[in-house]
């Protein structure tokens, strides 16, 4: 089914388009060359509600980016707006560093209510600067302080942020190369293989690939000549987000927990993008049943406003006062919005909804692979879905996978935008189309997303076929 492109309302006209173009031109002239999303989406959002964004020119888009997973309830959800307005009307201080406030206490209650019981019973929480990357830095520093060690175990394909320690733990070479030393700071990072069935680092894929990844990790750490000094921590994502929506097998995660526990290595799980119901469980660690030593949280925990925390086992709470600080740790509005979001997701069963809708979307997209062979792989968990775009006539590797096709992936993204659908690219070489819709996506919106994406993929496939024929 072909979904018509979004059209301008009658009230818009050329003046609205010209105004939007003028804003975009000023952005290009005045903002840094590090702009990212603004390059892929040359639009000027003016209003938003739920899953819909309306630009200043009147064009409407379905948002499958959701602030990179930040907007669990979509844009301007009534529950979030009411919490923010209630806090404003109360006269509560909007910023008091790390002082105790009723809003902070309530947020902590709401957060601990969502945690696995075995973790919550021993948990401490630390409020960080308002970005996930600062929470990663705090978690690494916490474990370095507690253990007296410096090194970190991290994984291929990982993304943990753009500050020095988080960047060092990140796997993407593209974001590390421009930084002298690759962002390394605070200790050596040992890179380990993450199980990635479609592009298995061992060339075998499937369960066997995950088994080899676990075996390699264990034997490397046990080898007295392996070159790895016992590290301060291991950090991983249960589903790699920017790495291309690659889910770790539950058995592999349990092996990482066993391996780290037996060697007294603290395990940090980065739940910045996977948390608050995104993967079909409230926290992604719940799928495997592991209990980490620390969890890093941001994005959705603030209800769309900036907020980041680490929650960790009290055994590691050896910091001195001021060991990790930041001016904006006491964002009262974010705590109010976050508490409202955390409780709404739990009360309305939105994690379960994400599992159901995500499985439906993934199955539909996977069913297109024979008809549209530029779809190499469909993967993810819940409403964290990746569609890897490949060269349909490229040579097969040992896992039966074809070469990446970043140009075709970019055409899919562009085709989606023309059809009124916003989504991002990620994964190796930017060849994975990523879907991160809000957890409140309706059945009707689900169909619209699938139809628009399917049409864009079909268009890119036709373009590729025409190019090959020529």
Order of alpha helices (4+ residues) and beta strands (2+ residues): alpha-alpha-beta-beta-beta-alpha-alpha-alpha-alpha-beta-alpha-beta-alpha-alpha-beta-alpha-beta-beta-beta-alpha-beta-alpha-beta-beta-alpha-alpha-beta-beta-alpha-beta-beta-beta-alpha
